[in-house]
Amino acid sequence: MLYFEIISKQRKGCLWASVRFLLWLCSLVFCTVSLLRTKLYLNGYKRRDLPPLYTISVGNIACGGTGKTPFVIWLANMFRGQKVAILTRGYRSQAARSATPHIVSAASSPKEVGDEACLLARKIPDALVIVGKDRVQSAKLAKEAHAEIIILDDGMQHLKIQRDFEIVVLDAENPFGYGYLLPRGLLREPPSSLKRADLIVLHHSDVPGVDCAQIEQAIRPYTQAPILKTKLIFKGVYDSEGNKVLLQGGKVGLFCAIGKPAAFSRLVSTAGFVCVEELFLRDHDAIDERRLRGFSERCAAQGAIALLCTEKDIVKVARGAKFEIPLFWVDVECSPEFSCPSPLHNFQK
């Protein structure tokens, strides 16, 4: 019996080694294609369009949950007094498949423009949020709408558009995506691409166990760009109508469809709440009301007094939806450790 268990473990070990090797080969191909594509654009072999306005790109080199969206909101608010246009793709939305750019309004739905676009329009009402797969056309629309500054959301790999300032957001808990490109790891580009950055944003820098000095040492061979450390701050709990709720601690159920749900769970815990159960969906997933109702019933049975989600998720829940316990969303804010470097201010209108 022991012999067969040993043989079984050896076979499983060989299988996983083979899978890892195959994924590594795929990563190698992905890396080659990525580097070639970048060189074609940067060396002028593929056309790059110059937007009609000062353009800031906010992107990342790794997939999912780096904290890019909270930083975009903070950045747009920093330029209050100027008309800011945020150009975004609108993932998993109707507008993302349309050649014509779409201006997001208060009446726009997540299905129409995407959950992130709805969140951006909600958090920055003075900004112009434009969704579309062709960001060159989106930039032209921003100019026609009298914008003064363009922020390219998730723009690092969108090399077709030139930019005046490149910001790269890294997750301090996993800055280099496990050290491999997709599909072996989470990297979209190799770390050497950081040389294109004018500013590095190190998000979740306050997480226990994160050694920012060690991360900076690992970054420096690729870039000498200044590093801005940021963290998320818990701002309060709100109902679907935007009214602040006096809820301080207690048992809750958590659900979200974001890139890094663990960060949301940690933030809620540090605010004094105790999670009895979690429902984490894939980033940008739609919210199934029936499934959410069953989740609320299970949480209520365990003594939870409310369900908590992110603001990005509340926009996808139908207005007036009723659950076993109240549903609230958590307001968070990106907080930098020091003021943004002056190059961001040196733009031409």
FENMOPE-V482134 format. One record per residue. N is the residue number from 1. RES is the residue in one letter. PHI is phi in degrees with one decimal (* if undefined). Layout:
BEGIN
n->N res->RES phi->PHI
n->N res->RES phi->PHI
END
This chain:
BEGIN
n->1 res->M phi->*
n->2 res->L phi->-61.8
n->3 res->Y phi->-60.0
n->4 res->F phi->-66.4
n->5 res->E phi->-64.7
n->6 res->I phi->-64.8
n->7 res->I phi->-62.0
n->8 res->S phi->-63.1
n->9 res->K phi->-65.3
n->10 res->Q phi->-64.8
n->11 res->R phi->-64.8
n->12 res->K phi->-63.1
n->13 res->G phi->-62.3
n->14 res->C phi->-65.3
n->15 res->L phi->-63.6
n->16 res->W phi->-64.9
n->17 res->A phi->-64.1
n->18 res->S phi->-66.9
n->19 res->V phi->-64.3
n->20 res->R phi->-61.0
n->21 res->F phi->-65.0
n->22 res->L phi->-64.1
n->23 res->L phi->-64.3
n->24 res->W phi->-63.5
n->25 res->L phi->-62.0
n->26 res->C phi->-63.6
n->27 res->S phi->-63.0
n->28 res->L phi->-63.0
n->29 res->V phi->-63.9
n->30 res->F phi->-60.1
n->31 res->C phi->-62.9
n->32 res->T phi->-61.0
n->33 res->V phi->-64.6
n->34 res->S phi->-62.7
n->35 res->L phi->-65.0
n->36 res->L phi->-63.8
n->37 res->R phi->-60.2
n->38 res->T phi->-61.9
n->39 res->K phi->-64.2
n->40 res->L phi->-61.4
n->41 res->Y phi->-73.8
n->42 res->L phi->-71.7
n->43 res->N phi->-95.5
n->44 res->G phi->85.8
n->45 res->Y phi->-78.9
n->46 res->K phi->-118.1
n->47 res->R phi->-67.9
n->48 res->R phi->-120.2
n->49 res->D phi->-88.8
n->50 res->L phi->-98.5
n->51 res->P phi->-61.7
n->52 res->P phi->-77.0
n->53 res->L phi->-131.9
n->54 res->Y phi->-59.4
n->55 res->T phi->-122.3
n->56 res->I phi->-114.2
n->57 res->S phi->-99.3
n->58 res->V phi->-119.8
n->59 res->G phi->-147.7
n->60 res->N phi->-152.1
n->61 res->I phi->-102.9
n->62 res->A phi->-124.8
n->63 res->C phi->-78.4
n->64 res->G phi->62.8
n->65 res->G phi->69.9
n->66 res->T phi->-82.5
n->67 res->G phi->98.5
n->68 res->K phi->-64.2
n->69 res->T phi->-63.8
n->70 res->P phi->-58.1
n->71 res->F phi->-70.5
n->72 res->V phi->-59.8
n->73 res->I phi->-63.5
n->74 res->W phi->-61.1
n->75 res->L phi->-63.3
n->76 res->A phi->-61.9
n->77 res->N phi->-68.0
n->78 res->M phi->-66.6
n->79 res->F phi->-97.4
n->80 res->R phi->-59.9
n->81 res->G phi->109.1
n->82 res->Q phi->-110.2
n->83 res->K phi->-83.1
n->84 res->V phi->-100.7
n->85 res->A phi->-115.9
n->86 res->I phi->-102.8
n->87 res->L phi->-99.9
n->88 res->T phi->-134.1
n->89 res->R phi->-79.2
n->90 res->G phi->76.3
n->91 res->Y phi->-55.0
n->92 res->R phi->56.5
n->93 res->S phi->-126.3
n->94 res->Q phi->-65.5
n->95 res->A phi->-64.9
n->96 res->A phi->-66.5
n->97 res->R phi->-99.3
n->98 res->S phi->-95.6
n->99 res->A phi->-76.1
n->100 res->T phi->-95.9
n->101 res->P phi->-66.0
n->102 res->H phi->-127.4
n->103 res->I phi->-84.5
n->104 res->V phi->-80.0
n->105 res->S phi->-121.9
n->106 res->A phi->-63.4
n->107 res->A phi->-87.8
n->108 res->S phi->-66.8
n->109 res->S phi->-107.7
n->110 res->P phi->-57.6
n->111 res->K phi->-65.0
n->112 res->E phi->-78.5
n->113 res->V phi->-122.7
n->114 res->G phi->101.7
n->115 res->D phi->-68.4
n->116 res->E phi->-67.4
n->117 res->A phi->-63.7
n->118 res->C phi->-62.7
n->119 res->L phi->-63.7
n->120 res->L phi->-61.4
n->121 res->A phi->-65.6
n->122 res->R phi->-74.2
n->123 res->K phi->-80.2
n->124 res->I phi->-127.3
n->125 res->P phi->-61.5
n->126 res->D phi->-82.1
n->127 res->A phi->-87.8
n->128 res->L phi->-100.2
n->129 res->V phi->-103.0
n->130 res->I phi->-119.7
n->131 res->V phi->-111.4
n->132 res->G phi->169.4
n->133 res->K phi->-78.0
n->134 res->D phi->-99.5
n->135 res->R phi->-77.3
n->136 res->V phi->-65.9
n->137 res->Q phi->-67.7
n->138 res->S phi->-63.6
n->139 res->A phi->-65.9
n->140 res->K phi->-64.5
n->141 res->L phi->-65.0
n->142 res->A phi->-61.7
n->143 res->K phi->-64.5
n->144 res->E phi->-63.4
n->145 res->A phi->-87.9
n->146 res->H phi->68.6
n->147 res->A phi->-70.8
n->148 res->E phi->-113.3
n->149 res->I phi->-135.5
n->150 res->I phi->-110.1
n->151 res->I phi->-112.6
n->152 res->L phi->-85.3
n->153 res->D phi->-78.3
n->154 res->D phi->57.6
n->155 res->G phi->-101.7
n->156 res->M phi->-61.7
n->157 res->Q phi->-86.8
n->158 res->H phi->-88.6
n->159 res->L phi->-75.6
n->160 res->K phi->-63.8
n->161 res->I phi->-102.4
n->162 res->Q phi->-73.9
n->163 res->R phi->-136.8
n->164 res->D phi->-88.3
n->165 res->F phi->-147.4
n->166 res->E phi->-110.4
n->167 res->I phi->-111.7
n->168 res->V phi->-117.5
n->169 res->V phi->-97.7
n->170 res->L phi->-115.6
n->171 res->D phi->-82.9
n->172 res->A phi->-61.0
n->173 res->E phi->-78.4
n->174 res->N phi->-154.7
n->175 res->P phi->-63.9
n->176 res->F phi->-115.5
n->177 res->G phi->50.9
n->178 res->Y phi->68.7
n->179 res->G phi->85.4
n->180 res->Y phi->-132.6
n->181 res->L phi->-80.3
n->182 res->L phi->-56.4
n->183 res->P phi->-94.2
n->184 res->R phi->-69.2
n->185 res->G phi->-126.8
n->186 res->L phi->-113.6
n->187 res->L phi->-71.1
n->188 res->R phi->-86.1
n->189 res->E phi->-139.0
n->190 res->P phi->-68.5
n->191 res->P phi->-56.7
n->192 res->S phi->-61.3
n->193 res->S phi->-69.3
n->194 res->L phi->-63.7
n->195 res->K phi->-64.2
n->196 res->R phi->-81.5
n->197 res->A phi->-77.7
n->198 res->D phi->-96.6
n->199 res->L phi->-152.8
n->200 res->I phi->-104.7
n->201 res->V phi->-106.9
n->202 res->L phi->-100.7
n->203 res->H phi->-89.6
n->204 res->H phi->61.7
n->205 res->S phi->-70.8
n->206 res->D phi->-93.4
n->207 res->V phi->-67.0
n->208 res->P phi->-55.6
n->209 res->G phi->94.1
n->210 res->V phi->-80.0
n->211 res->D phi->-105.2
n->212 res->C phi->-63.3
n->213 res->A phi->-64.5
n->214 res->Q phi->-68.1
n->215 res->I phi->-65.6
n->216 res->E phi->-60.7
n->217 res->Q phi->-63.3
n->218 res->A phi->-74.3
n->219 res->I phi->-78.9
n->220 res->R phi->-58.8
n->221 res->P phi->-63.3
n->222 res->Y phi->-101.7
n->223 res->T phi->-158.7
n->224 res->Q phi->-107.5
n->225 res->A phi->-61.0
n->226 res->P phi->-61.2
n->227 res->I phi->-115.0
n->228 res->L phi->-108.6
n->229 res->K phi->-88.5
n->230 res->T phi->-133.6
n->231 res->K phi->-147.6
n->232 res->L phi->-94.7
n->233 res->I phi->-115.1
n->234 res->F phi->-75.4
n->235 res->K phi->-103.9
n->236 res->G phi->144.1
n->237 res->V phi->-116.4
n->238 res->Y phi->-133.6
n->239 res->D phi->-87.9
n->240 res->S phi->-65.5
n->241 res->E phi->-90.7
n->242 res->G phi->89.7
n->243 res->N phi->-89.1
n->244 res->K phi->-69.8
n->245 res->V phi->-108.9
n->246 res->L phi->-82.4
n->247 res->L phi->-124.5
n->248 res->Q phi->-122.7
n->249 res->G phi->76.4
n->250 res->G phi->111.4
n->251 res->K phi->-80.1
n->252 res->V phi->-141.5
n->253 res->G phi->-108.5
n->254 res->L phi->-113.3
n->255 res->F phi->-141.1
n->256 res->C phi->-166.2
n->257 res->A phi->-132.3
n->258 res->I phi->-127.1
n->259 res->G phi->-70.0
n->260 res->K phi->-135.7
n->261 res->P phi->-63.0
n->262 res->A phi->-61.5
n->263 res->A phi->-67.4
n->264 res->F phi->-65.9
n->265 res->S phi->-61.5
n->266 res->R phi->-65.4
n->267 res->L phi->-63.3
n->268 res->V phi->-65.6
n->269 res->S phi->-64.6
n->270 res->T phi->-67.7
n->271 res->A phi->-83.3
n->272 res->G phi->102.3
n->273 res->F phi->-92.3
n->274 res->V phi->-113.4
n->275 res->C phi->-86.1
n->276 res->V phi->-93.0
n->277 res->E phi->-162.3
n->278 res->E phi->-122.6
n->279 res->L phi->-128.9
n->280 res->F phi->-106.6
n->281 res->L phi->-105.2
n->282 res->R phi->-67.2
n->283 res->D phi->-55.1
n->284 res->H phi->75.5
n->285 res->D phi->-60.9
n->286 res->A phi->-71.2
n->287 res->I phi->-95.9
n->288 res->D phi->-84.4
n->289 res->E phi->-64.1
n->290 res->R phi->-65.7
n->291 res->R phi->-65.3
n->292 res->L phi->-67.3
n->293 res->R phi->-65.8
n->294 res->G phi->-64.4
n->295 res->F phi->-63.5
n->296 res->S phi->-64.7
n->297 res->E phi->-65.8
n->298 res->R phi->-65.7
n->299 res->C phi->-66.3
n->300 res->A phi->-61.9
n->301 res->A phi->-64.5
n->302 res->Q phi->-97.8
n->303 res->G phi->93.3
n->304 res->A phi->-70.0
n->305 res->I phi->-100.8
n->306 res->A phi->-165.3
n->307 res->L phi->-102.3
n->308 res->L phi->-121.3
n->309 res->C phi->-138.7
n->310 res->T phi->-87.9
n->311 res->E phi->-66.6
n->312 res->K phi->-65.1
n->313 res->D phi->-88.0
n->314 res->I phi->-63.7
n->315 res->V phi->-68.7
n->316 res->K phi->-96.2
n->317 res->V phi->-89.2
n->318 res->A phi->-58.7
n->319 res->R phi->-61.4
n->320 res->G phi->83.9
n->321 res->A phi->-63.5
n->322 res->K phi->-111.3
n->323 res->F phi->-132.2
n->324 res->E phi->-60.0
n->325 res->I phi->-129.2
n->326 res->P phi->-61.0
n->327 res->L phi->-109.4
n->328 res->F phi->-128.4
n->329 res->W phi->-119.4
n->330 res->V phi->-99.6
n->331 res->D phi->-89.4
n->332 res->V phi->-125.2
n->333 res->E phi->-142.1
n->334 res->C phi->-77.0
n->335 res->S phi->-124.0
n->336 res->P phi->-83.0
n->337 res->E phi->-78.5
n->338 res->F phi->-149.6
n->339 res->S phi->-64.5
n->340 res->C phi->-65.5
n->341 res->P phi->-56.9
n->342 res->S phi->-60.0
n->343 res->P phi->-53.4
n->344 res->L phi->-63.9
n->345 res->H phi->-87.8
n->346 res->N phi->-88.7
n->347 res->F phi->-114.1
n->348 res->Q phi->-107.3
n->349 res->K phi->-73.7
END
